[in-house]
Amino acid sequence: MNSRFGLGPTIVAAAVVGFLLAFLLLPIGTVFHAAFVNADGSPTLGHFGAFFSQTLLRESFYNSLYVAVMSVVFATLIAVPLAYFTVRFDFRGSLLIQTLGVVPLIMPPFVGAVAMQLIFGRNGSVNLLLNDWFGFGIPIMDGLTGVIFVESLHYFPFILLNLTVAMRNIDGAMEEAALNLGAHGWRLFRRVIFPLALPGYVAGAALVFVKVFDDLGTPLVLGTTNMLAPQAYLRITQVGLDDPSGYVISVIMVLFSIFALWMSARMLKGRDFSTLQKGGGSLQRRKLPPWQALAAYTWIALVLLLVLSPHIGLLILSFAQVWSFSVLPDAFTIAHYGTVLGDSAGMIFNTLLYCSLAAGIDVVLGVAISYLILRTRLPGRMSLDWMASAPLAVPGIVLAIGYLRFFRDTPLPFTDGELLTGSWVLIMIAYSVRRLPYALRSCFAALLQMHPALEEVAQSLGATRGRIVWRIVVPLMMGGILAGFVTSFITAAVELSATIMLSTRESQAPMSYGIYLYMQSVSGRGPGAALGVLAVLIVAIGTFASNWLLEKARGEAARPLVAQP
């Protein structure tokens, strides 16, 4: 049913483009414009010269690059062996290991950063034990090292997930051929298996780099402000919206995000990674000798204990009455949860409201864009996919800065002079724009699996386009729509970068901002951890629901249509 463009699709396309222009392209364009013009509007490159002439800003640029690159390195050291062991060798618990390896993604790094300080800091549990037993400590949570440590433990699942899939798709015949030619062990992995799985690794490493380079919450919580994202936040909040340095930093962050994604594609261009067999022809699982299996289990247990330490520390902190200069808390209490439920119930409600509305907008836009691309012949329709996917390369803090500048004098409709920048509406819109690519991919995949013949039958029976979409397309896409809704919801629930810039009143703040406020003081860490545990539970339940809906959608898609007599 690839109908030519008509009035209905044209109106829908115009509405989608209008939304993306108003809440993505124009605000980001304003940021770029402010970075390249003087106060009188004349073009200039002087702001970039001033940026690199300041020692602090130049240091922040190099620090952000250093932290992003080193986080990729350490995430690789964790993810590559974990993926290889669970795919290449046959031992019990491989599925559980892979599942636990993804758990860090359900908690944003800034939430567990304080708990990590209590465990691995100079006066944390690990260093207290090391000092008692061996007389030395490891300053792993100091400065940039602490940021790298936290970010690596949180984002390594991106490499693990992509690399695991890539390794499973390798043709086992290539491995057998390499074995027959004498390649074994490290040489086999280095010369055959890893090169064939390189697309998965590069995709995951690029995501790690972008996420770490753009992260604001973790450096702020750890008190490390000599990085780009914290400097952009401090410049705009302390100096003001007219400070050009904040916009220069924003432009640099966007360009480096785009550059990282472009490089990940460029590295693989012109190289052939295809194989001839799938499924049964994949890498053969091999049994490890007993002593090697013991060594592998020991290493994996240590890695999982390390990557799950933020969750363990957060849970302990949420029940800790006093936890300072001791291996474990001196006393436990449930009062922090009472404090959170009493004082922060509004933040929990705000999170549910903002994220539900944002996810609703995302699935509406996702269905509309998917339908326009796959079911119409509107000219330029493929540009909608590029526009809707652009937020992947736009840091949350940059989007928020663009909103503050672009909408600073815009009144909120249907109110008595309230500005849009002072309302919760802008927070919700920022969530929807930031998470639109996730919902779009789910909706696109769902519509791609639906044969156009089902719509053509309805059209031949006289159904209008609107009725076909409402009565046939949407119900058949429901699995993908629900999965996109849940994915957008759970990822928006822990968004901090945009939230911290756009929250003007505590009464309108969501949970992520509440956690950040609590963690600013020692007395608030307990309630902050309790609120973090609740946020993790919400995300975990949402993640489970999303996976369940995806499996259900796949099952329905695989079910054959049987003609009824």
C-alpha positions in Angstrom: 0.0 0.0 0.0 2.7 2.5 -1.0 0.2 5.2 -1.9 1.3 8.5 -3.3 1.3 11.5 -1.1 -2.0 13.1 -0.3 -3.5 15.7 2.0 -3.6 13.5 5.1 0.0 12.3 5.0 1.2 15.8 4.1 -0.5 17.3 7.1 0.9 14.6 9.4 4.4 15.1 7.9 4.1 18.9 8.4 3.1 18.4 12.0 6.0 16.1 12.7 8.5 18.4 11.0 7.0 21.3 13.0 7.6 19.5 16.2 11.1 18.6 15.4 11.9 22.1 14.2 10.5 23.7 17.2 11.9 21.4 19.9 15.1 20.1 18.3 16.6 21.7 15.2 15.9 25.4 16.0 17.0 25.2 19.7 20.2 23.4 18.7 20.6 25.9 15.8 20.4 28.7 18.3 23.2 27.1 20.3 25.4 27.0 17.2 24.5 30.5 16.2 25.4 31.9 19.7 28.8 30.2 19.5 29.7 31.8 16.1 28.4 35.4 16.6 29.4 38.5 18.6 26.9 40.4 20.8 26.1 42.6 17.8 25.3 39.7 15.6 28.4 39.7 13.5 30.1 36.3 12.7 33.2 35.4 14.6 35.5 32.5 15.5 36.8 34.5 18.5 34.8 32.6 21.0 36.6 29.4 20.1 39.9 31.1 20.4 38.9 32.5 23.8 37.9 29.0 24.8 41.2 27.4 24.0 43.1 30.3 25.5 41.6 29.6 29.0 43.6 27.0 30.9 40.6 25.6 32.8 38.5 25.2 29.6 41.4 23.7 27.7 42.0 21.3 30.5 38.3 20.4 30.7 38.4 19.5 26.9 41.4 17.2 27.3 40.0 15.7 30.5 36.7 14.8 28.8 38.5 13.2 25.9 40.8 11.3 28.3 37.9 10.1 30.5 35.9 9.0 27.4 38.8 7.1 25.8 40.0 5.5 29.1 36.4 4.5 29.9 36.2 2.7 26.5 39.5 1.0 27.3 38.5 -0.3 30.7 34.9 -1.2 29.5 36.6 -3.2 26.8 38.8 -5.1 29.3 35.6 -6.0 31.2 33.3 -6.7 28.3 35.5 -8.6 25.8 36.5 -11.5 28.0 33.0 -11.8 29.5 31.5 -12.0 26.0 34.1 -14.4 24.8 33.8 -16.8 27.7 30.0 -16.9 27.6 29.8 -17.4 23.8 32.9 -19.5 23.2 32.8 -22.0 26.1 30.2 -24.3 27.5 29.8 -24.0 31.2 26.8 -23.6 33.5 25.4 -20.2 34.2 26.4 -18.4 31.0 22.9 -17.0 30.4 22.7 -15.8 34.0 26.2 -14.2 33.6 25.1 -12.3 30.5 21.9 -11.2 32.2 23.8 -9.9 35.3 26.3 -8.2 33.0 23.5 -6.0 31.6 22.1 -5.0 35.0 24.3 -1.9 35.4 22.3 -0.2 32.6 19.2 -0.1 34.7 20.9 2.4 37.0 22.4 5.7 35.8 26.0 6.1 36.9 25.4 9.2 39.1 23.0 7.3 41.3 25.6 4.8 42.4 28.5 7.2 42.4 28.2 8.1 46.1 27.8 4.4 47.0 30.9 3.6 45.0 32.8 6.3 47.1 31.7 4.5 50.3 33.0 1.2 49.0 36.1 2.2 47.0 36.9 5.7 48.2 40.0 6.5 50.4 38.0 5.8 53.5 35.7 3.3 51.9 35.2 -0.4 52.8 37.8 -1.8 50.4 40.6 0.6 51.4 39.9 0.2 55.1 40.3 -3.5 54.7 43.4 -3.1 52.6 44.9 -0.8 55.2 44.1 -3.2 58.0 45.4 -6.3 56.3 48.3 -5.0 54.1 49.0 -1.4 55.2 48.1 0.3 51.9 45.1 1.6 50.0 44.1 2.2 46.4 42.9 5.8 45.5 40.6 4.5 42.8 37.8 7.0 43.4 40.0 10.2 43.3 39.4 12.8 40.6 39.2 11.7 37.0 40.1 8.1 37.9 36.9 7.8 39.9 34.9 9.1 37.0 36.5 6.6 34.7 35.9 3.8 37.2 32.2 4.6 37.6 31.6 5.2 33.9 33.4 2.0 32.8 31.4 -0.2 35.2 28.1 1.4 34.1 28.5 1.5 30.3 30.5 -1.6 29.5 27.2 -3.6 28.8 26.9 -1.6 25.5 30.1 -3.4 24.3 29.0 -6.7 25.9 25.6 -6.7 24.2 26.8 -5.8 20.7 29.9 -8.1 20.9 27.9 -11.1 22.1 25.5 -10.8 19.2 28.4 -10.3 16.7 30.3 -13.4 18.0 27.2 -15.6 17.8 26.9 -14.7 14.1 30.4 -15.8 13.2 30.5 -18.8 10.8 31.9 -21.7 12.7 33.5 -23.0 9.5 36.0 -20.1 9.7 37.0 -21.1 13.2 37.5 -24.7 12.1 39.6 -23.7 9.2 41.8 -21.6 11.4 42.2 -24.5 13.9 43.2 -26.8 11.0 45.9 -24.3 10.0 47.3 -24.3 13.5 45.7 -21.2 15.1 44.8 -21.8 18.8 44.1 -19.8 21.9 45.1 -16.2 21.9 46.2 -16.3 18.2 42.8 -17.7 17.2 41.0 -15.0 19.1 43.3 -12.2 17.8 43.5 -13.2 14.2 40.0 -14.7 13.5 37.3 -14.3 16.1 37.7 -10.7 17.2 38.2 -9.3 13.7 35.0 -11.0 12.5 33.2 -9.6 15.6 34.7 -6.1 15.1 31.4 -4.5 13.9 29.7 -5.3 17.2 32.7 -4.1 19.2 32.9 -0.8 17.3 29.2 -0.1 17.7 29.4 -0.7 21.4 32.6 1.3 21.9 31.2 4.3 20.0 28.2 4.3 22.3 30.4 4.1 25.4 32.5 7.0 24.1 29.5 9.2 23.4 27.7 8.5 26.6 30.8 9.1 28.8 31.8 12.3 26.8 28.4 13.8 27.3 27.7 12.7 30.9 27.0 15.4 33.4 25.7 13.7 36.5 28.6 11.5 37.5 31.3 14.3 37.4 29.1 16.6 39.4 28.2 14.0 42.0 31.9 13.1 42.4 32.9 16.8 42.6 34.9 16.7 39.4 34.1 19.9 37.5 37.1 20.3 35.2 35.3 18.5 32.3 33.3 19.8 29.5 29.7 18.9 30.6 30.1 20.3 34.1 31.8 23.4 32.7 28.9 24.0 30.3 26.4 23.6 33.2 28.4 26.0 35.5 28.9 28.6 32.8 25.2 28.8 32.0 23.9 28.6 35.5 26.5 30.9 37.2 27.6 33.3 34.4 24.3 33.4 32.5 22.8 32.6 29.1 24.9 35.4 27.4 28.2 33.7 28.2 29.5 32.4 24.8 31.8 29.8 26.5 28.8 27.7 27.4 27.7 27.6 23.8 31.2 26.8 22.5 31.4 23.9 24.9 28.0 22.7 23.7 29.1 22.9 20.0 32.2 20.9 20.8 30.2 18.2 22.6 27.8 17.8 19.7 30.6 17.7 17.1 32.6 15.1 19.0 29.5 13.0 19.5 28.8 13.1 15.7 32.5 12.5 15.0 32.5 9.4 17.2 29.5 7.9 15.5 30.9 8.8 12.1 34.3 7.2 13.0 32.6 4.0 14.1 31.0 3.7 10.6 34.2 4.9 8.8 36.3 2.2 10.5 34.2 -0.6 9.0 33.7 1.0 5.6 35.1 -1.1 2.7 35.7 -4.2 4.9 33.8 -7.5 4.5 32.6 -9.2 7.7 30.0 -11.4 6.2 29.7 -15.1 6.8 27.9 -17.8 4.9 26.2 -19.7 7.8 24.0 -18.6 10.7 22.4 -20.4 13.6 23.7 -23.9 13.7 26.9 -22.9 11.9 28.0 -20.5 14.6 31.0 -20.9 16.9 31.0 -24.3 18.6 31.0 -24.2 22.3 33.9 -26.0 23.9 34.3 -27.4 27.4 37.0 -26.0 29.6 39.4 -28.3 31.5 38.5 -28.3 35.2 41.4 -25.9 36.3 40.6 -23.5 33.4 36.9 -23.6 34.3 37.7 -22.8 37.9 39.9 -19.9 36.8 37.2 -18.6 34.5 34.5 -18.9 37.2 36.7 -17.0 39.7 37.4 -14.2 37.2 33.8 -13.9 36.2 32.6 -13.9 39.8 35.1 -11.1 40.6 34.0 -9.0 37.6 30.3 -9.5 38.4 30.9 -8.5 42.0 32.6 -5.4 40.8 30.0 -4.4 38.3 27.2 -5.0 40.8 28.9 -3.1 43.6 27.0 0.2 42.8 23.7 -1.6 43.3 24.9 -3.4 46.4 26.3 -0.2 47.9 23.2 1.8 47.0 20.9 -0.7 48.7 23.1 -0.8 51.8 23.3 3.0 51.9 19.5 3.3 51.7 19.2 1.3 55.0 22.3 2.8 56.7 21.8 5.0 59.7 25.5 5.9 59.9 28.1 4.8 57.3 31.4 6.7 57.6 34.9 5.5 58.1 33.7 1.9 58.5 33.5 -1.2 56.4 29.8 -1.5 56.9 27.2 0.9 58.4 27.2 1.2 62.2 23.4 0.8 62.3 20.5 0.2 60.0 17.1 1.9 59.6 14.1 2.0 57.3 13.5 5.7 58.1 15.0 6.9 54.8 12.2 5.2 52.9 9.7 6.9 55.1 11.4 10.3 54.5 11.3 9.8 50.8 7.7 8.6 50.6 6.7 11.6 52.8 8.9 14.4 51.4 9.5 13.2 47.8 6.1 11.7 46.9 5.6 14.7 44.6 8.9 13.9 42.8 7.8 10.3 42.2 4.5 11.5 40.8 6.3 14.1 38.6 8.5 11.4 37.2 5.5 9.1 36.4 3.7 12.1 34.8 6.5 13.5 32.8 7.8 10.2 31.5 4.3 8.9 30.6 3.5 12.0 28.6 6.9 12.0 27.0 6.6 8.3 26.0 3.1 8.9 24.7 4.4 11.7 22.4 7.3 9.4 21.3 5.1 6.5 20.2 2.7 8.9 18.4 5.6 10.4 16.5 7.2 7.0 16.1 4.1 5.5 14.5 3.6 8.6 12.3 7.2 8.7 11.0 7.3 4.9 10.4 4.0 5.1 8.5 5.2 8.0 6.4 8.5 6.3 5.5 7.2 2.8 4.8 3.6 3.4 3.5 3.8 6.7 1.6 5.8 8.2 -1.2 6.1 11.7 0.2 9.2 13.4 -1.2 12.0 13.8 1.4 10.3 11.4 3.8 13.6 9.7 4.6 14.8 12.9 6.1 12.3 12.4 8.9 14.2 9.4 10.1 17.5 11.4 10.2 15.8 14.3 12.0 14.2 12.0 14.6 17.4 10.1 15.2 19.5 13.2 15.6 19.0 13.4 19.4 21.3 10.4 19.7 24.2 12.8 19.0 22.8 15.7 21.1 23.8 15.7 24.8 20.9 16.4 27.2 22.7 19.4 28.6 23.1 20.9 25.1 19.4 20.4 24.3 18.5 22.1 27.6 20.8 25.0 27.0 19.2 25.4 23.6 15.7 25.4 25.2 16.7 28.1 27.8 18.0 30.4 25.0 15.4 29.7 22.3 12.4 29.8 24.6 13.6 32.3 27.3 10.9 34.9 26.5 8.2 32.5 25.3 5.0 32.4 27.5 3.3 29.2 28.3 0.0 29.0 26.5 -3.2 29.2 28.5 -1.4 30.6 31.6 -1.2 34.0 33.2 2.1 35.1 31.8 4.1 32.0 33.0 7.2 31.4 30.9 7.7 28.1 29.1 11.3 27.9 30.5 9.9 28.0 34.1 7.4 25.2 33.6 7.4 21.4 33.8 6.2 21.2 30.2 9.6 21.9 28.9 11.1 19.1 31.0 8.6 16.7 29.6 9.2 17.9 26.0 13.0 17.5 26.5 12.4 13.9 27.7 10.3 13.1 24.6 12.9 14.6 22.2 15.8 12.8 23.9 14.1 9.4 23.8 12.3 9.7 20.4 14.9 7.5 18.6 14.2 4.5 20.9 10.5 4.6 20.3 11.0 5.2 16.6 13.1 2.1 16.2 10.5 -0.1 18.0 7.6 1.3 15.9 9.6 1.1 12.7 10.5 -2.6 13.3 6.8 -3.4 14.2 5.5 -1.8 11.0 8.2 -3.4 8.9 7.0 -6.8 10.0 3.4 -6.1 8.9 2.6 -7.0 5.3 1.0 -4.1 3.3 -1.5 -6.6 1.9 -3.5 -6.4 5.1 -4.0 -2.7 4.5 -4.7 -3.2 0.8 -7.6 -5.6 1.6 -9.2 -3.0 3.9 -8.7 -0.3 1.3 -10.4 -2.5 -1.4 -13.4 -2.8 1.0 -13.8 1.0 1.1 -12.0 1.8 4.4 -10.5 5.3 4.5 -6.8 5.8 5.3 -7.5 7.1 8.8 -9.7 4.1 9.6 -7.1 1.7 8.2 -4.5 3.2 10.4 -6.7 3.3 13.5 -8.3 -0.1 13.1 -5.6 -2.2 11.5 -2.2 -0.7 11.6 -2.1 0.5 15.2 -3.6 -2.8 16.7 -1.1 -4.9 14.7 1.8 -2.7 15.8 0.7 -2.7 19.4 3.5 -4.9 20.6 6.2 -2.6 19.1 4.3 0.5 20.3 4.1 -0.7 23.9 7.8 -1.7 23.8 8.7 1.7 22.5 6.6 3.4 25.2 8.2 1.4 28.0 11.7 1.9 26.6 11.2 5.7 26.3 9.6 5.8 29.8 12.4 3.9 31.6 15.2 5.8 30.0 13.6 9.2 30.6 13.0 8.3 34.3 16.7 8.6 35.0 17.6 11.5 32.8 19.6 14.1 34.7 21.5 16.2 32.2 18.5 18.0 30.8 16.6 17.8 34.1 19.2 19.6 36.2 19.1 22.6 33.7 15.4 22.9 33.3 14.1 22.3 36.8 13.4 25.7 38.3 11.3 24.7 41.3 11.6 21.7 43.6 7.8 21.2 43.4 8.2 20.4 39.7 11.4 18.3 40.0 11.4 14.6 39.1 13.2 11.8 40.9 16.5 12.2 39.1 16.8 15.8 40.3 15.7 14.8 43.8 18.4 12.2 44.0 21.0 14.7 42.9 19.8 17.2 45.6 19.8 14.6 48.3 23.3 13.5 47.4 24.8 17.0 47.9 24.9 16.6 51.7 26.0 13.8 53.9 22.7 13.8 55.8 20.8 13.4 52.6 22.7 10.5 51.2 20.4 7.9 53.0 17.2 9.3 51.6 18.9 9.9 48.3 19.9 6.3 48.1 16.4 5.2 49.1 15.0 7.4 46.2 17.6 5.8 44.0 16.5 2.3 44.9 12.9 3.3 44.0 14.1 4.7 40.7 16.1 1.5 40.0 13.0 -0.6 40.8 10.9 1.5 38.4 13.4 1.1 35.6 13.9 -2.7 36.4 10.1 -3.3 36.2 9.9 -1.3 33.0 12.8 -3.2 31.5 11.2 -6.5 32.3 7.9 -5.2 30.9 9.7 -4.1 27.7 11.4 -7.4 27.2 8.1 -9.3 27.8 6.3 -7.1 25.3 9.0 -7.6 22.7 8.9 -11.4 23.1 5.1 -11.3 22.9 5.2 -9.2 19.8 7.7 -11.5 18.2 5.5 -14.5 19.0 2.5 -12.8 17.4 4.5 -11.8 14.4 5.7 -15.4 13.9 2.1 -16.8 14.2 0.8 -17.7 10.7 -2.5 -16.2 9.6 -5.1 -19.0 9.0 -8.0 -18.3 6.7 -11.3 -19.1 8.5 -13.9 -21.1 6.6 
